[in-house]
Amino acid sequence: MGRRELRGFNPEALAARRKKLGMARQDIARLAEVSTKTIWSWETGAKSPQIDRLARVAKALRTTPAAFIAVPKGQRTLADLRAMAGLTQPQLARDAGMSTTALQDLERAETRLTEHKAELLAHALGLTPEIVRAAYERARVRPPGAPA
């Protein structure tokens, strides 16, 4: 299954962080185990990163993936919260003690978010259940055809 584009990815923030630390693209590529071309394509906006690879790059840049994802607080969905934490669906599902399919359904708001699941996700993401519930609700009330 292919991965979708990372919503809110900010190429300029990535380039600015690398330059602020005085690191070359080659340095980041080596430390994060990605190609120099990958770093270039992300920084120029030619491609959007996969979250697991962005998490490695963020670690090499001594920050978190959230530093490179610009989604306003009032617009963040569960998928955005997961990406900002640097987690893939299988990783978050494992950490929250649920199946990947169950998490996918919650991210798309195709199944009800119970209080128990909100608490599990909040714990795994290091957030409050209120933030998780609000993010779920944004996906639930999104316009028809809009991505979650």
C-alpha positions in Angstrom: 0.0 0.0 0.0 1.4 3.4 -1.0 1.7 6.2 1.5 0.0 9.5 1.1 1.7 12.9 1.1 2.6 14.3 4.5 0.1 17.0 5.2 1.6 20.3 6.3 5.2 19.4 5.6 7.3 22.6 5.5 10.4 22.2 3.3 11.7 25.6 4.3 11.7 24.7 8.0 13.8 21.6 7.2 16.4 23.6 5.2 16.5 26.3 7.8 17.2 23.9 10.7 19.9 22.1 8.7 21.6 25.4 7.9 21.2 26.7 11.4 23.2 23.7 12.7 25.8 24.2 9.9 25.2 20.8 8.5 25.5 19.8 4.8 22.8 17.7 3.2 25.3 14.9 3.0 25.8 15.0 6.8 22.1 14.7 7.4 21.7 11.9 4.8 24.5 9.9 6.4 23.2 10.3 9.9 19.6 9.5 9.0 20.5 6.7 6.6 18.7 8.4 3.6 20.1 9.6 0.3 21.4 13.1 -0.2 19.0 13.3 -3.1 16.1 12.6 -0.6 17.1 15.5 1.6 17.4 17.8 -1.5 14.0 16.7 -2.8 12.4 17.4 0.5 14.0 20.8 1.0 13.1 21.9 -2.5 9.5 20.6 -2.1 9.9 18.2 -5.0 8.8 15.3 -2.8 7.1 14.9 0.6 8.7 12.6 3.2 7.5 9.4 4.6 7.1 9.9 8.4 9.5 7.2 9.5 12.2 8.7 7.3 11.4 12.3 8.5 11.6 11.1 12.1 15.2 9.8 11.4 16.1 13.2 9.8 14.6 15.1 12.6 16.6 13.1 15.1 19.8 13.8 13.2 18.8 17.5 13.3 18.2 17.2 17.1 14.5 18.0 16.9 11.2 16.3 16.3 9.1 15.8 13.2 6.7 18.4 14.5 9.3 21.1 13.8 8.7 20.4 10.1 5.0 20.0 10.0 2.9 23.1 9.9 -0.7 22.3 10.7 -2.4 24.8 12.9 -3.5 23.5 16.3 -7.2 24.0 15.5 -6.9 21.9 12.3 -5.0 18.9 13.5 -6.5 15.5 13.0 -5.4 12.2 14.5 -3.2 11.5 11.5 -1.5 14.9 12.0 -0.9 14.2 15.7 0.6 10.8 14.8 2.9 12.4 12.1 4.0 15.1 14.4 5.0 12.4 16.9 7.1 10.8 14.1 5.1 7.6 14.2 3.8 5.4 11.4 0.3 3.8 11.7 1.8 0.4 12.7 4.0 2.0 15.3 1.2 4.0 17.0 -1.2 1.1 16.8 1.3 -1.1 18.6 2.1 1.6 21.2 -1.7 2.1 21.8 -2.4 -1.7 21.9 -4.7 -1.8 18.9 -4.6 -3.1 15.4 -3.3 -1.0 12.5 -6.7 -1.4 10.9 -8.5 -0.1 14.0 -6.2 3.0 14.0 -6.8 3.6 10.3 -10.5 3.5 11.0 -10.1 6.0 13.8 -8.0 8.4 11.8 -10.6 8.4 9.1 -13.4 8.7 11.8 -15.0 5.6 10.3 -15.5 4.1 13.7 -16.4 5.6 17.1 -13.6 6.9 19.3 -14.3 5.5 22.8 -13.0 7.1 25.9 -10.8 4.0 26.4 -9.2 4.4 22.9 -8.8 8.1 23.4 -6.9 7.5 26.6 -4.7 4.8 24.9 -3.9 7.1 22.0 -3.3 10.0 24.3 -0.8 8.0 26.4 1.0 6.7 23.3 1.2 10.2 21.8 2.1 12.0 25.1 -1.0 14.2 24.8 -4.2 14.6 26.7 -7.4 12.7 25.8 -9.0 16.0 25.1 -6.6 16.8 22.3 -7.1 13.3 20.9 -10.9 13.7 21.0 -10.7 17.1 19.3 -8.5 15.8 16.5 -10.8 12.9 16.0 -13.8 15.2 15.8 -12.1 17.3 13.1 -11.7 14.2 11.0 -15.3 13.2 11.7 -16.9 16.5 10.6 -14.6 17.1 7.6 -16.3 17.8 4.2 -17.1 14.9 2.0 -14.1 13.8 -0.1 -11.6 15.7 2.2 -8.7 13.6 3.4 -8.6 12.8 7.1 
